């Protein structure tokens, strides 16, 4: 299943019951769950995305947790999908083609459809809505995927 592959990519073993997923890998998992459920980004494209972006997203999750604990402002981190294929994120200047896995020069024409995810908002939402976190941890622990996931 795609979640097992994502956990392997993160070099993360699922904690025992009552255990805690560190904030960096948790942000990667929350982002992957959002992409699957709300944007229907196929698992193979997510794996290509997180092969390139996992370190940056995980570091950002750790920074978000530290700054939240200190009562500080969170830095901006955006993940943009164009035409459900091309990905761009904060700190990366070139689009990643999530179908081929290649970084591209500027696109020849503007994308028709773009979606931007604010990972600050995603992080804050998950911190406030613990039930959704439990849903994601259950999905990972049981290796189930969201209804409608094309790779289920």
C-alpha positions as CSV (number, residue, x, y, z in Angstrom):
1,X,0.0,0.0,0.0
2,X,1.1,3.6,-0.6
3,X,1.2,4.4,3.1
4,X,3.7,1.7,3.8
5,X,5.8,3.0,1.0
6,X,5.5,6.5,2.4
7,X,6.5,5.3,5.9
8,X,9.5,3.5,4.4
9,X,10.5,6.7,2.5
10,X,10.4,8.6,5.8
11,X,12.3,5.8,7.5
12,X,9.5,5.7,10.1
13,X,8.2,2.7,12.0
14,X,4.7,3.1,13.4
15,X,4.8,3.7,17.2
16,X,3.1,1.3,19.5
17,X,-0.4,2.1,20.7
18,X,-0.3,5.4,22.6
19,X,3.0,6.3,20.9
20,X,3.5,9.6,19.1
21,X,4.6,10.3,15.6
22,X,7.1,13.1,15.5
23,X,5.8,16.4,14.1
24,X,8.0,16.3,11.0
25,X,6.8,12.9,9.7
26,X,3.3,13.8,10.9
27,X,3.2,16.8,8.6
28,X,4.3,14.7,5.7
29,X,1.5,12.1,6.5
30,X,-1.1,14.8,7.0
31,X,-0.1,16.4,3.6
32,X,-0.3,13.0,1.9
33,X,-3.7,12.3,3.3
34,X,-4.9,15.7,2.2
35,X,-3.6,15.2,-1.3
36,X,-5.3,11.8,-1.5
37,X,-8.6,12.8,-0.1
38,X,-9.1,16.2,-1.5
39,X,-7.1,16.4,-4.7
40,X,-7.1,12.8,-5.8
41,X,-3.4,12.9,-6.4
42,X,-2.4,9.2,-7.2
43,X,-0.1,7.4,-4.8
44,X,2.7,7.1,-7.2
45,X,2.8,10.8,-7.9
46,X,2.8,11.5,-4.1
47,X,5.7,9.1,-3.7
48,X,7.6,11.0,-6.4
49,X,6.7,14.3,-4.7
50,X,7.8,13.2,-1.2
51,X,11.0,11.5,-2.6
52,X,12.0,15.1,-3.4
53,X,10.2,17.2,-0.8
54,X,10.0,14.9,2.3
55,X,13.1,16.4,4.0
56,X,11.9,20.0,3.6
57,X,8.3,19.2,4.7
58,X,9.5,17.2,7.7
59,X,12.0,19.9,8.8
60,X,9.1,22.4,8.4
61,X,6.9,20.3,10.6
62,X,9.5,20.2,13.3
63,X,10.0,24.0,13.1
64,X,6.2,24.5,13.3
65,X,6.0,22.4,16.5
66,X,8.9,24.2,18.1
67,X,7.5,27.7,17.2
68,X,4.0,26.7,18.3
69,X,5.4,25.5,21.7
70,X,7.2,28.8,22.0
71,X,4.2,30.9,21.0
72,X,6.0,32.2,17.9
73,X,4.7,33.0,14.4
74,X,5.0,30.1,12.0
75,X,6.9,30.6,8.7
76,X,5.2,30.3,5.4
77,X,5.3,27.0,3.6
78,X,3.2,26.5,0.5
79,X,2.8,23.4,-1.7
80,X,1.3,24.2,-5.1
81,X,-0.1,21.6,-7.6
82,X,-0.6,22.7,-11.2
83,X,-2.8,20.6,-13.5
84,X,-2.7,17.7,-10.9
85,X,0.8,16.9,-12.2
86,X,3.3,19.6,-11.5
87,X,4.4,20.4,-7.9
88,X,6.2,23.4,-6.5
89,X,6.9,24.2,-2.9
90,X,8.5,26.9,-0.7
91,X,12.3,26.9,-1.2
92,X,12.1,25.1,-4.6
93,X,12.4,27.1,-7.8
94,X,11.4,24.6,-10.4
95,X,8.3,22.5,-10.9
96,X,8.6,18.8,-10.2
97,X,6.7,16.7,-12.8
98,X,5.2,14.1,-10.5
99,X,4.5,11.8,-13.4
100,X,8.1,11.6,-14.6
101,X,9.9,12.6,-11.4
102,X,11.9,15.3,-13.3
103,X,12.4,18.9,-12.3
104,X,11.4,21.2,-15.2
105,X,12.4,24.6,-16.5
106,X,9.6,27.1,-16.4
107,X,6.4,25.7,-17.9
108,X,5.9,26.7,-21.5
109,X,2.4,27.9,-20.8
110,X,0.5,28.8,-17.6
111,X,-1.3,25.9,-15.9
112,X,-5.0,25.7,-16.3
113,X,-5.7,24.5,-12.8
114,X,-3.7,25.3,-9.6
115,X,-4.2,24.4,-6.0
116,X,-2.1,25.9,-3.2
117,X,-1.9,24.2,0.2
118,X,-0.8,26.3,3.1
119,X,1.0,23.8,5.3
120,X,0.8,26.2,8.3
121,X,-2.9,26.0,8.2
122,X,-2.9,22.3,7.7
123,X,-0.5,21.9,10.8
124,X,-2.7,24.2,12.9
125,X,-5.9,22.4,11.9
126,X,-4.5,19.1,12.9
127,X,-3.2,20.4,16.2
128,X,-6.8,21.6,16.9
129,X,-8.7,18.6,15.5
130,X,-7.2,15.6,17.2
131,X,-9.9,13.3,15.8
132,X,-8.5,13.7,12.3
133,X,-5.0,12.8,13.5
134,X,-6.4,9.7,14.9
135,X,-8.0,8.9,11.6
136,X,-4.7,9.3,9.8
137,X,-2.9,7.2,12.4
138,X,-5.5,4.5,12.1
139,X,-5.2,4.5,8.3
140,X,-1.4,4.1,8.5
141,X,-1.6,1.5,11.2
142,X,-4.2,-0.6,9.2
143,X,-2.8,0.3,5.8
144,X,-6.2,1.5,4.6
145,X,-6.6,4.3,2.2
146,X,-9.3,6.9,1.8
147,X,-12.4,6.0,-0.1
148,X,-12.0,6.8,-3.8
149,X,-8.2,6.5,-3.7
150,X,-7.3,5.3,-7.2
151,X,-4.5,3.1,-5.8
152,X,-6.6,1.2,-3.3
